[in-house]
């Protein structure tokens, strides 16, 4: 327990207040350990040619022809499953700290005990759930928002008991365009946020915990002006801000999972993390529905405040730092204090200490866009995932129409209809894990590496579940057919998203290991853009086409994208070898 708390925000505070007497590290008890942490070979390389990598032929030629100080561009060390992405100019001299030398080898997150890994995975999943639920929990109170702020509500006439109901036959559309902006701006905010927060979490001097804890604190505090907004414009402004500050885990949560699991086991953690992301939008209407029905609309926001506040306290007390780059940086800093030797530096620290503001801007603002639009593999897969994400949010708009107007559910019971999606995801997890264990793990080589295209096998299957769900849901939503049939059909969407998201995120990380942060940030931005934009035309679409044909239109659109993982599975290796940024060694 002491090792767990020692690297948390609470543990760091206690160590600071007691001068390091509480929760001491191995080197605090025995300062002579610093010699065991030194990587002698890399130290000699730093002294000889200014970086920790092996000397290149051109550097040897330069050394033979000039006595000028040597410097070169070096690729920074992988701080986690997501590697630092910039080439850094450095000629600093130092003694690189080896992450494995010394007695305290459990400092490496990948060497943590299984119990500790499970706890950290749970915390990351809870954080993800606490933010993702913020989008859908708002929708349960949209009618209250419309009434409270007197924003427009689209009314239509007709008989909701028609044999083939359409939106023209509904008594009233449940979400107006203006009120839906509270959802879309929140989603847009957590699409833009990772462009700033994800690169910050990769800087060795910062790490992941300060970003997670700091932004979650802001997320909790900013819920108060959302709930107490005096006008509609104020509500929309703070909804965007809460999405923006709550976004880090939505992009870097996968990186945190990768920090603690080897590539062979990473897919298991990503799958569980993905399930928590599904739970948020699914349970949001259920949790918010009871509050909105029995209290005012802003009780949905108060529920979000209580949940995220509890998560904040739990993470402060029990979430250890997972970034190996930050862990090594802090160990090197402690050793410099103990030994008064300022040349003791961690390798990620050496790589990152000369980063300029321009280089950071390139990583966070420019590179995600350039990779997204210049790399065919990245663009196609990000587009596919963005489409699925957009379809999810536009499809959710049909649930009030189907279960309230056709089947007569109350607002509370309408939320229960979303549970079918959650059950579908839970049912899909065990066979997916069996597939990973039986067929994927044996294909890793002795170095723990896997050909990236193998990750896409599950995506080739998962793509078919999306249209199956939409056709089933749309054409079974009739008064003459039991309400359980659309709910059963909705479960197939969860199976498809589980297989697609897990395969694509792992594939991008394996195919672009040196640029994974930028690739995943671009993925988050693209899918959030679709998720924010699609609900804006959902009402008009279902109004004009009806539930059956609107759902079928979405299904046909998803069918058009099914060939993408097949194409990359068969031709991805050829495309990787043609790319400037993708991995080419196997």
SEDO-984247 format. One record per atom (N, C-alpha, C): x, y negated, z; residue in one letter. Coordinates in pm, whole numbers, plus 50000, padded with zeros to 5 digits. Layout:
! residues N
XYZA ...
! end
This chain:
! residues 586
500825012050000X 500005000050000X 500864987450000X 501994987750074X 502844975850081X 503444972449944X 503794983049865X 504314980449730X 503254974249641X 502004978149660X 500914972649580X 500704957949613X 500594954649741X 500304940949782X 501494931749758X 502714936949765X 503914928749753X 503964920649624X 503484926349513X 503564919549385X 502274912649346X 501344911349440X 500114903949413X 500314889249447X 499334880949410X 499394866749446X 499394865149599X 498594873149667X 498554872749813X 499894876949872X 500494887349816X 501794891949864X 502884881649844X 502884875049728X 503884864549703X 503724853149803X 502464849749837X 502234839049933X 502764842850071X 502514855350113X 503014859750243X 504534860150246X 505154864650138X 506614864850134X 507184850550142X 506524841450076X 506994827550079X 506864821650221X 505744824250287X 505514818550420X 506424824650524X 506844837350504X 507694844050603X 509154844650561X 509494837550454X 510874837650408X 511344851250360X 510434859150306X 510794872250253X 510854883350355X 510454880550479X 510534890950583X 509424901350568X 508264897050522X 507194906550496X 507334912250356X 507034925050341X 507094931950212X 508444930050142X 509554933550208X 510874931650146X 511094941250029X 511894936749934X 512344945249823X 513604952549867X 514024962449786X 515194970349819X 516434961649831X 516574951749741X 517754943149745X 517734933549863X 516524930949921X 516464922750042X 517084930150160X 516864943350162X 517424951450271X 518894954550249X 519304955750123X 520684959050091X 521154950649972X 521664938449998X 522074929449890X 523134935149797X 523884945249843X 524924950949757X 524344958649638X 523034960649638X 522424968049528X 522534960849394X 522844947949397X 522854940449271X 523814946649170X 524884952849219X 525854958849127X 525254970649052X 524304977449114X 523674988849047X 522664984548942X 522214972248953X 521234967348858X 521864962048729X 523174960248729X 523844954148614X 523964964048500X 523664959448380X 523844967448258X 525204963448200X 526234971548229X 527604967848195X 527804965848045X 527244974847965X 527464973947821X 526874961047763X 525674957747805X 525054945547752X 525734933047807X 526264933947928X 527014922647982X 528244919847897X 528934930447855X 530114928547769X 529724922847633X 528584927147580X 528134921647453X 527824906747465X 527204902847577X 526924888647597X 528204880547600X 529214885747669X 530484878547678X 531204878247544X 531014888647463X 531774889847338X 531144882147223X 529824884347200X 529234877847083X 527904870847113X 527594868247242X 526534859047275X 525124864547278X 524934877647263X 523614883547277X 523784898047318X 522694904347359X 522794917747418X 522744928747314X 522434925547188X 522394935747084X 523774939147033X 523824949746951X 525114953446892X 525554943046790X 526874941446780X 527434931546689X 527224935846544X 526734926546464X 526494929246323X 527754926846241X 527754932346120X 528924931046033X 529224916546003X 528174908645976X 528424894545943X 528984886846061X 528594891046185X 529154884546302X 530634888046319X 530994900546287X 532384904546294X 533224896746194X 532654894746073X 533364886945972X 533544872646017X 532504867046079X 532604853346129X 533654852346238X 533704862646324X 534694862546432X 536114863046378X 536284869746263X 537604870846203X 538054858146134X 537074849346099X 537434837646019X 537354824646094X 536734824646212X 536594812046285X 536604814746435X 537014804646511X 536974805546656X 535804797746713X 534904793546625X 533754785846671X 532894794146764X 532184787546854X 531284795146944X 530274803146863X 530064815246908X 529174824146837X 527744822246887X 526804823146795X 525384823746829X 524644830446716X 523554835846744X 522754842446642X 521294842846686X 520474846746593X 519084849046629X 518944863146681X 518374864746800X 518154877946856X 516684880146882X 516284891946866X 514884895246890X 514704898347037X 513734892147095X 513544893647239X 513084907747274X 513304910947400X 512974924247450X 511474925847465X 511004937747446X 509584940747463X 509234939547611X 508384929747646X 508014927847785X 506924937247830X 506264943647736X 505184952847765X 504844959947637X 503584965547628X 503154971147500X 503114960347394X 502904947847434X 502944936647342X 504314930047351X 505154930447244X 506514925247249X 506544910447221X 507574903547277X 507754889547244X 508134888447098X 507654877747035X 507644877646891X 508604867646826X 509374860546896X 510154850246829X 511624853746827X 512334848546726X 513784849846718X 514394838046791X 515204840746892X 515684830446982X 517174828046961X 517554815346947X 518964811746940X 519504811147083X 520564818347112X 521144817947246X 522624821347242X 523394813847318X 524794817547339X 525114817047488X 524064818647570X 524254818347714X 525014830647760X 525884828647858X 526594839847919X 525864843948046X 525764856848070X 525094861648190X 525274876548204X 524824881948316X 524874896348340X 523444901648329X 523074907848219X 521694912648205X 521354923048311X 520154921548368X 519674930748470X 518954942248401X 519384954348427X 518794966248366X 517494969848438X 516404972048365X 515144975148431X 515134988448503X 516044997648472X 515995010948531X 517085013548634X 518165005648632X 519255008348726X 518845004748869X 519465011048964X 519195008249104X 518195018049163X 517975016949292X 517135026649362X 515635024249337X 515245011549322X 513825008149318X 513265009649177X 513285021849123X 512855024048985X 511345022448968X 510575023149078X 509135021449068X 508745007149034X 509714998149023X 509424984548983X 508904984148840X 509284993948758X 508784994848621X 507324999548625X 506384991548572X 504964995548579X 504665009148519X 505445013348419X 505195026348361X 505585037848453X 506355034748560X 506745044948657X 505845044948781X 504815036548781X 503915036248896X 503195049548911X 502685052049031X 501915064149057X 500585063448982X 499985074948961X 498715075448888X 497635067748963X 497615068749095X 496615061649174X 496735046549155X 497955041649154X 498165027249136X 497755022948995X 498055031248895X 497655028048759X 496135027748745X 495465037248809X 494005037748803X 493395025348868X 493945021148981X 493445009349049X 493624996848963X 494804995248904X 495064983548819X 494144983848696X 493954995648638X 493044996848524X 491634992648563X 491184996948681X 489854993048729X 489754977848744X 490794971548798X 490764957148818X 490714949548686X 491484954148587X 491454947748456X 490094949648392X 489504961448408X 488174964048353X 487124955448423X 487214953848554X 486274945548628X 486374930948583X 487594926248564X 487804912548516X 487194910748377X 487414920448290X 486844919848155X 485324919748160X 484754928448242X 483304929148257X 482754915948310X 483434910048409X 482954897748472X 482894886048375X 483764886048274X 483754875348174X 482794878648061X 482834890948010X 481984894747897X 480504893847933X 480134896748055X 478734896048094X 478234881748090X 479154872248094X 478764858148091X 478084853947962X 478334861047853X 477674857647728X 476224862147729X 475984874847760X 474644880547749X 473754877147868X 474314874647985X 473474871748102X 472714858748083X 473284849848002X 472624837047973X 471364839047891X 471344848947802X 470204850747712X 468924853947786X 469024860147903X 467814863247980X 467104850548027X 467844839648038X 467234827148084X 466974817047975X 467024821147848X 466864811647738X 465504804847742X 464444812247772X 463124806147779X 463094795347887X 463764798048000X 463824788048106X 464614775848064X 465694777947987X 466474766647935X 465624758047843X 464854764747755X 463984757547663X 462984748847738X 462384754447843X 461374747047918X 462004736048003X 463134739048067X 463734729648161X 464294717448091X 464954719747976X 465584708647905X 464754703647787X 463564709647768X 462644705347663X 463294705647525X 464024716647498X 464614718347365X 463634725847278X 463884725547147X 462894730547053X 462684745547067X 461454749647050X 461094763847050X 460304766346922X 460724776446845X 460074779446719X 458864788046747X 457724783646703X 456484791146725X 455954796446592X 455404808346597X 454784814246480X 453474820646523X 452614823246428X 451324828946461X 451184842646399X 450234850046448X 450004863146389X 449634873146495X 449484885246451X 449064896146540X 450224905446565X 450754906446689X 451914914846717X 451614929646711X 450354933246690X 450024947546686X 449904952646543X 450354944846444X 450334949646306X 451094962746298X 450684971346205X 451314984446193X 452794983146159X 453144973746075X 454564971246046X 454874956946089X 455214955146215X 455374941546266X 456564934746199X 456394921946175X 457504913446133X 457544901746229X 458594893446214X 458684881846302X 457554872046274X 456964872246151X 455824863746123X 454584868246197X 454614880446246X 453464885646321X 453684885246471X 454774878746514X 455054877646657X 454394865046713X 454064865446841X 453424853846902X 454374842346924X 455664845446949X 456644834746969X 458034840846962X 458954834146897X 460344838646897X 460964835247031X 461754844547086X 462224843247223X 463474834647237X 464144831947128X 465334823647142X 465364813347030X 465344800847064X 465404790346964X 466844788046924X 466984781046812X 468334778346761X 469124769946859X 468514759546914X 469254750847004X 469654758047132X 468724765547191X 469024772447316X 470074783147296X 470124789047176X 471104799547148X 472524793947146X 472664780847130X 473994774747131X 474734777347263X 473984779147371X 474634782447498X 475364795747493X 474864804947411X 475544817747389X 476704816147291X 476444809747178X 477464809047073X 478674800747115X 478464790047190X 479594781847233X 480434789147336X 479804797147421X 480564805247517X 481454815247442X 480884821947342X 481654831647263X 482754824647185X 482454812847129X 483474805247057X 484614801247150X 484284797847273X 485304794147370X 486254805547401X 485714817647422X 486634828547452X 487264834347327X 486924829047209X 487684832347088X 488894823247071X 488734810547110X 489844801047096X 490834801947211X 490354805147330X 491214805247449X 492474813447437X 492394825947387X 493604834247380X 494724828347294X 494404819147203X 495464812847125X 496434805447215X 495964800747330X 496834794047428X 497284803547537X 496334810947595X 496644818847715X 497484831147686X 497254837847572X 497994850247544X 499504847847534X 499984837647458X 501434835247455X 502004831347591X 501244823947672X 501734820047804X 502004832247891X 501144842347880X 501304854347963X 502514862447923X 503084859847804X 504254867147757X 505564860447796X 505514848247848X 506724841147890X 507214847248021X 508484851648029X 508964858648151X 508784850548278X 508964837348271X 508854829148391X 507424827748441X 506444831548360X 505034830048398X 504394843548429X 504394852648333X 503784865748354X 502284865348337X 501634876448372X 500204877648348X 499354872648465X 499774875248588X 498924871948702X 498614857048716X 499584847948702X 499224833748712X 498184829548608X 498264835348488X 497284832048385X 495924837748422X 495884850548462X 494624856748501X 493974849448619X 494734847548725X 494174841948849X 493814827248830X 494704819548767X 494444805248748X 493214802648663X 493094809848551X 491954807548463X 490654813048523X 490744824048598X 489544829448661X 489044819948770X 489954813548843X 489544803648942X 488784792248873X 489324787548761X 488634776948686X 487284781948634X 487234794448591X 485994800348541X 484914800248648X 485294803748771X 484334803948882X 483854789748914X 484794780548925X 484434766748963X 483554760248858X 483844762548730X 483074755948624X 481674761648606X 481364773048672X 479994777848667X 479044768548743X 479584761048839X 478734752148919X 478124741048833X 478914733548753X 478264723648666X 477384729748558X 477634742248520X 476724748848426X 475354750548491X 475344755948612X 474074758548680X 473354745848720X 474104735148744X 473504722548790X 473484711948682X 473654715948557X 473704706248446X 472464697548444X 472664684448431X 471544675148435X 470904673048298X 471594677248192X 471014676348059X 471564687547973X 470974689247857X 471304700547771X 472724699547716X 473154687347684X 474514685347630X 475564689347734X 475324685947859X 476254689847967X 476304704947980X 475164711547970X 475124726147977X 475974732347867X 475824727547744X 476574733247631X 478064730647646X 478434718847691X 479844715347707X 480524724747807X 479904726847921X 480534735248023X 480424750047989X 479424754047909X 479404767947863X 480624770647775X 480974761247689X 482154763047605X 483414763547692X 483514754647789X 484714754347874X 484854767147956X 483754772348007X 483854784648085X 484294796347996X 483804796847873X 484274807147782X 485754805647751X 486204793147735X 487604790547702X 488534794847815X 488214791147939X 489114794448051X 488964808948095X 487854815248062X 487684829248103X 488234839248005X 488844834447897X 489174843147784X 490454851447793X 491434848547879X 492714855647868X 492614870847866X 491814876447955X 491774891047965X 491144897347841X 490344889947768X 489694895547650X 490694898447540X 491824891447540X 492864893947440X 494054901447499X 494434898147623X 495634904047682X 495334915447779X 494044918347800X 493714929847885X 494294942647830X 494234944147697X 494844955747634X 496334956147654X 496974944247652X 498414943647677X 498744947647820X 497894943547915X 498104947648054X 497974962748069X 497014968647998X 496884983247998X 498154989447938X 498644983547830X 499874988647769X 501104986947856X 501064977347950X 502184975548041X 502414987748129X 501314994748163X 501425005148264X 501325019348208X 500955020548080X 500845033848019X 501815035047901X 502385046647885X 503245049247769X 502385049747644X 502975048047525X 502165048847402X 501375061747389X 501905072547443X 501205085447436X 499885085147514X 499845077647624X 498655077247709X 497875064247696X 498375054947618X 497765041647612X 496325042047562X 496025050847467X 494685051147409X 493625054447513X 493975062347616X 493015065547721X 492625052747798X 493655045147835X 493395032747908X 492625022647824X 492985021547696X 492295012247607X 490825016147593X 490545029247589X 489165033947576X 488335029947697X 488885031647817X 488165027947938X 487975012847944X 489015005547907X 488924990947902X 487854986547801X 487814993147686X 486794990047586X 485394992747637X 485245003347718X 483935006347775X 483484995147868X 484404989447944X 484044978148031X 483614966047951X 484234964347833X 483834953147746X 482424955347691X 482044967847665X 480694970947618X 479674968847731X 480064972247852X 479144971147966X 478694956647988X 479564947047961X 479224933047986X 477994928447908X 478064928247774X 476884924047696X 475664933047718X 475894945947748X 474784955247764X 474034952747895X 474774951048004X 474144949348134X 473744934948163X 474254925548084X 473914911448105X 472424908848104X 471694913047999X 470244910747998X 469524917748113X 470024929548154X 469394936748265X 469584929248396X 470814925248424X 471104918148549X 470424904448549X 470524897348437X 469934884148431X 468424884148421X 467844894848367X 466394895248346X 465604894448475X 466034901648577X 465314901448704X 465394887648770X 466564881348758X 466714868048819X 465894857648743X 465944858048611X 465224848148532X 463714849748545X 463244861948562X 461804864348573X 461254859648708X 462044861448815X 461554858648949X 462044845349006X 463114839948947X 463634827048992X 463744817848870X 464584807748879X 464794798648767X 465884804048675X 466014797848556X 467004802548458X 468414801948512X 468744791848597X 470124790348643X 470544800848745X 469594809148789X 469994820148876X 470844830348801X 470694830948670X 471584839648593X 473024834748603X 473214821648606X 474564815948620X 475094818048761X 474214816848861X 474664819248999X 475104833749016X 474394843148952X 474814857148957X 476204858748896X 476444852048785X 477764852548722X 478824846648814X 478484836048886X 479424829748980X 479784839349093X 478784846149148X 479044855549259X 479914867149211X 479614872549095X 480384883749044X 481824879849016X 482024868748945X 483384864448912X 484134859849036X 483434854249135X 484084850349260X 484584862449336X 483774872949342X 484214885349406X 485434891149333X 485384891049200X 486514896049121X 487774887949148X 487624874849161X 488774866249191X 489424870049323X 488634872049427X 489194875749557X 489874889349550X 489254898849481X 489844912249471X 491184911749399X 491274903949291X 492514903249213X 493614896049290X 493254885849366X 494254878849447X 494884888449547X 494074897349603X 494554906349708X 495244918749654X 494784924049539X 495214937549502X 495704939249357X 495804928549278X 496304930149141X 497794926949135X 498664937049117X 500094934349105X 500444929448965X 501554922748955X 502044918448824X 502414930648740X 501984930748613X 502264942048525X 503294939048417X 503604926348394X 504564922848290X 505974926448334X 506594935748264X 507954939848301X 508934928248285X 508684919448189X 509564907848170X 509534898848292X 508364896348348X 508244887848466X 508814894848589X 508594907848601X 509134915348715X 510654914748716X 511264916448598X 512724915748589X 513224901648615X 512494891748566X 512894877848590X 512914874648738X 511864878848810X 511804875948954X 512864883649031X 513204895748986X 514274903249053X 515614896249031X 515854891748907X 517104884548881X 517174871748963X 516054864948979X 516044852649058X 516344855549205X 515794866549256X 516104870349395X 517584873649410X 518134880649313X 519554884349321X 520454872149313X 520044862049238X 520854849849231X 520874842849367X 519764843349439X 519704837149571X 520544845149671X 520454858449665X 521164866949759X 522674866649738X 523104866249612X 524524867249581X 525164853749548X 524324843449525X 524794830149482X 525574830949351X 525244840949273X 525844842749140X 524804838749036X 524954826848979X 523974821548886X 524034828248748X 525004837048725X 525094843948597X 524244856548590X 523624860048702X 522754871848701X 521414868148638X 521144873748522X 519914870548450X 519314883148390X 517994883248382X 517324894348315X 517374892148164X 517324903148091X 517404901947945X 516244893947886X 514984895847930X 513924887247879X 514134872547912X 514734869848028X 515014856048065X 516034849747970X 517074857347937X 518084852347844X 517464849747708X 516584858747666X 515964857347535X 515014845347529X 514354842347642X 513344832047639X 513754818547692X 514924817447754X 515254804847820X 515504793347723X 515824796547598X 516084785947500X 514924783847403X 513744789347437X 512594787247351X 512194772547351X 511964767147235X 511544753147222X 510024752447213X 509504740347232X 508074738547218X 507574741947080X 508424739246980X 508054742446842X 507904757546823X 508814765246884X 508744779746871X 507504785346940X 507174779747057X 505974784247127X 504724780847046X 504714768946986X 503574764946902X 503444774146781X 504584778046725X 504544787146610X 503914800446649X 504274805346767X 503744818246812X 502244817346838X 501824806646907X 500444806046954X 499464800446853X 499914791446765X 498984784546677X 499114788346530X 500334790846485X 500554792846342X 500594807546306X 501374815346379X 501604829246341X 500334837846338X 499414836346433X 498184844346422X 497444842246291X 497434829746243X 496744826946117X 497504832445998X 498824830545997X 499604835245883X 499574850345872X 499704857345985X 499634871845981X 498254876745940X 497234869845988X 495864874145959X 495524873045810X 496064862745744X 495674860345606X 496734864145504X 497924867945549X 498954872145454X 499244887045460X 498804893645566X 499004908045580X 497694915245547X 497604922445436X 496334928745397X 495774938145504X 496634945845570X 496164955245672X 495524947745789X 496174937045832X 495644929245944X 494334922745905X 494284916745788X 493084909745745X 491894919245733X 492084930645669X 490984939945647X 490444945545779X 491344949645867X 490894955345994X 490274944646085X 490864932746088X 490264922046168X 488894918146114X 488764918045981X 487484914845920X 486434925445956X 486844938045955X 485924948945988X 485474947846134X 486414945946224X 486064944746366X 485224932346390X 485544921346322X 484754909046336X 483324911346288X 483174918846180X 481834921746130X 481044929846233X 481654940246289X 480964948446389X 480554940046509X 481444931146551X 481164922446665X 480014913046633X 480014907346512X 478924898646472X 477614906146461X 477664918346405X 476454926446395X 475874929546533X 476774931846629X 476314934946765X 475494923446821X 475994911046805X 475294899746863X 474024896146788X 474024897446657X 472804894546582X 471764905446606X 472214917746622X 471304928946649X 470644927346786X 471394922146882X 470834919947015X 469614910647011X 469564901846911X 468434892546899X 467124899846871X 467214912146821X 465994919546789X 465394926346910X 466134927747019X 465634935047135X 464394928547197X 464364915147216X 463124909247268X 461944911447174X 462194911047043X 461114913046947X 460564927246958X 461454936946965X 461034950946966X 460384954747099X 461074951747209X 460624957547337X 459624948647412X 459594935747384X 458584927347448X 457334926147361X 457514923147235X 456354920647149X 455714933347096X 456524943347065X 455944955847011X 455534965247122X 456424967147222X 456134977047327X 455644970947458X 455604957647466X 455024951147583X 455874951747708X 457194952947695X 458064953047812X 458064939247877X 458214938948008X 458464926348078X 459924922348057X 460244910248101X 461624905448085X 462604914348160X 462204919248279X 463094928048354X 463304941248281X 462204947148232X 462324960048166X 463024959048031X 462954947347969X 463674945747842X 465164948247861X 465714943847974X 467124946248001X 467444960948012X 466484968848062X 466704983248074X 466904989547938X 466314983647833X 466434989347698X 467874989447650X 468714980547703X 470114979947661X 470934991447719X 470414998147818X 471185008747884X 471475020247789X 470655021847685X 470935032347587X 472305030847524X 472735018447503X 474065015947447X 475135020547545X 474945017347673X 475915021347775X 475995036547786X 474855043247781X 474845057847789X 475565063847668X 475345058047551X 476035062847431X 477545062147445X 478045051047503X 479485049647523X 480005059847624X 479245061947733X 479675071447836X 479705085747781X 478745089147696X 478705102547638X 479855104547540X 480285093847472X 481335095047371X 482735096347431X 482925091647553X 484255091447613X 484865105447628X 484185115247688X 484815128447708X 485275135247579X 484445136147474X 484955142447351X 486075134447286X 486045121247301X 487135113147245X 488435115947318X 488375117147450X 489575120547527X 490085134347489X 489175143647468X 489585157047426X 490285156447292X 489785148547199X 490415146847069X 491825140947084X 491965130947169X 493285124947190X 494275135147245X 493815142847343X 494705152547407X 495065164147314X 494075168747238X 494255180747157X 494945178047025X 494665166546962X 495125164346826X 496085152546810X 495945142246890X 496795130446873X 498095131846951X 498025135347078X 499245136147159X 500295145647101X 499935157447048X 500975166246992X 501715160346872X 501195149746811X 501835144046694X 502865133246728X 503025130046856X 504075120746897X 505435127646884X 506445120046840X 507785125846829X 508495125546964X 509735129846967X 510465130947093X 510725117347156X 510665106747076X 510875093247128X 509575086747174X 508495094547173X 507205089147216X 506565080147114X 506855082246986X 506335073746879X 505375081746790X 504435074446732X 503395080646650X 503265072746521X 503065079846410X 502805073046284X 501505065146300X 501525051946275X 500355043646305X 499065048246237X 499165053546114X 497955057146040X 497145068246109X 497795076146193X 497065086746264X 496005080646357X 496255068746405X 495285062046492X 493955059646421X 493965058846288X 492775055146212X 491825066846187X 492225078846223X 491355090346199X 490005088646269X 490035084046393X 488785082146466X 487955071046405X 488605060646351X 487865049746288X 487125054346164X 487705063846092X 487055069145972X 485725075846008X 485665081646127X 484425087946173X 483495077546233X 484055068446312X 483235058746385X 482455049546295X 482975046446177X 482275037246088X 480885041946048X 480645055046044X 479345060246002X 478265058546109X 478675057346236X 477685056446344X 476965042946345X 477605032346293X 476985019146295X 475725018746207X 475795022546078X 474565022445998X 473525032446046X 473975044046098X 473015053646153X 472175046946263X 472865039746351X 472175032846461X 471175022646407X 471615014446314X 470775003346267X 469555008446190X 469735018546106X 468595024346036X 467615030646135X 468145038546227X 467315045346327X 466525035146408X 467225025046458X 466605015046544X 465535007246469X 465865002646348X 464944994046275X 463665001046234X 463755013446187X 462585020146133X 461805028346236X 462355029646357X 461605036546463X 460915026646555X 461135013646536X 460525003346621X 459115000246573X 458185009146602X 456785007646563X 455895011346680X 454725005146690X 453815008646801X 453425023346801X 453425029646684X 453025043646675X 454115053346718X 455325048346740X 456455056746780X 456885052746920X 457225062447001X 457585059847141X 458765050247152X 458735042147258X 459805032347283X 461155038947306X 461175051747341X 462455058347369X 463265060447242X 462595061047127X 463315063847003X 464295052646965X 463885039846967X 464875029346940X 466015029247042X 465705032347168X 466755032547270X 467765043547242X 467275055447202X 468185066247166X 469055062147046X 468435055846947X 469195051546830X 470255041346863X 469985032746962X 470965022346998X 472255028247052X 472185040347107X 473395046547162X 474455049347057X 474045051346931X 475025054146826X 475935042146800X 475425030046826X 476265018146806X 477465018446901X 477225022847025X 478315023547122X 479365033747079X 478935045047024X 479885055046977X 480745049246866X 480115042346772X 480865036546661X 481855025946706X 481415016846795X 482325006246841X 483475012046923X 483225022247003X 484295028547080X 485385033946988X 484985041546887X 485955047546796X 486655037046710X 485925027046665X 486515016846578X 487475007746655X 487005002346767X 487834992946841X 489094999646893X 488965011546949X 490125018447003X 491135021446894X 490675026246781X 491585029646671X 492285017446615X 491515006846591X 492084994946528X 493074987946620X 492724986046746X 493624979046838X 494924986846858X 494845000046868X 496055008046882X 496865008146752X 496185008546639X 496885008346510X 497654995346491X 497014984046519X 497684971146501X 498894969946593X 498754974846717X 499894974446809X 501034983246765X 500734994746706X 501785003846659X 502414999246528X 501604993546438X 502104989446307X 502864976146313X 502534967546411X 503174954446423X 503674952446566X 504584960946613X 505014960046754X 505694946946790X 506424940946695X 507134928446724X 506224916246713X 505024917946662X 504094906746644X 502714909946700X 502674919346793X 501384924246842X 500564913246908X 501214904346983X 500464893647051X 499744884746949X 500444881146843X 499834872646740X 498734880046666X 498974892746633X 497984900646561X 496714902146644X 496854905246772X 495684907246858X 494984894046889X 495754883246901X 495114870046921X 494294866346799X 494814869046679X 494054866646557X 492814875246549X 492924887646596X 491774896546598X 490684891146690X 491084886446807X 490104880946901X 489444868446846X 490244859646782X 489684847446726X 488684850546615X 489034859946529X 488174863046414X 486864869546459X 486934879146550X 485714885846591X 484834876646675X 485454867846753X 484654858446832X 483984848046743X 484634844446633X 484024835146538X 482754841146478X 482824853946443X 481644860646390X 480594862246498X 481024865846620X 480084867446729X 479394854446767X 480084843246749X 479494830246779X 478554825646668X 478894828446544X 478114823346432X 476894831446395X 476994844546405X 475904853146358X 474574850946431X 474564849046565X 473264847246632X 472514834846586X 473204825246524X 472544812946483X 471524815246372X 471724825546290X 470744828146185X 469954841046212X 470084846446333X 469364858746365X 467854856646363X 467374845646423X 465934843346429X 465334842146290X 465994834346205X 465484832646069X 465484845845993X 466504853846014X 466624866545943X 465494876045984X 465284877646113X 464234886646158X 462844880746131X 462754867546125X 461484860946095X 461064863945952X 461994863745859X 461684865245718X 461634879845672X 462454888345733X 462564902145685X 461834912345771X 461604909045896X 461024918845986X 462104927746046X 461734934846151X 462714942846226X 463344953646137X 462514960746062X 463014972245986X 464004967945878X 463594958245795X 464464954445684X 465624945645728X 465454937945835X 466594930345887X 467664939745939X 467254949946016X 468214959846065X 468834967545950X 468054970545846X 468584977745730X 469604969345655X 469354956245647X 470334947445582X 471674947845654X 471614947645786X 472854948745864X 473514962345842X 472704972645830X 473254986145808X 473954986945673X 473324981445567X 473954981745435X 475264973945436X 475294962845511X 476534955045521X 477634963145588X 477294970545691X 478314978845760X 478784990245670X 477904995545585X 478295006345494X 479365001445396X 479264989045354X 480234983645258X 481654983545314X 481794983545448X 483124982645509X 483664996445551X 482875006745539X 483325020045581X 484605024545511X 484815021445381X 486045026245315X 487345020445369X 487305009445445X 488545002645486X 489475011945564X 489045018645672X 489995027445742X 490465039045657X 489635043945565X 490065054745476X 491205049945385X 491055038045329X 492085032545240X 493405030945315X 493335025445436X 494565023245513X 495145036345566X 494295046145589X 494815059145634X 495665065545525X 495245064445401X 495965070945291X 497075062045232X 496885048845236X 497845039945171X 498535030345270X 498235031845398X 498815022745496X 500325023345504X 500895035345494X 502345036545502X 503015028945387X 502435029945268X 502995022745153X 502895007645174X 501775003045228X 501614988745254X 502564983945362X 502794992245466X 503724988245572X 505124986145517X 505544994845426X 506884993645370X 507024981645278X 505924976545227X 505954964545144X 505854951745228X 505464953045355X 505244941545441X 506554935945497X 506564922945525X 507724916645587X 507714918445739X 506554921545795X 506414921445940X 506084935046000X 505524944145923X 505094956945978X 506284966246000X 506034976346083X 507074986346113X 507264995445992X 508524998445960X 508825006145839X 509635018745865X 509975021445991X 510925032246018X 510305046046008X 508985047346007X 508375060445984X 506925058445941X 
! end
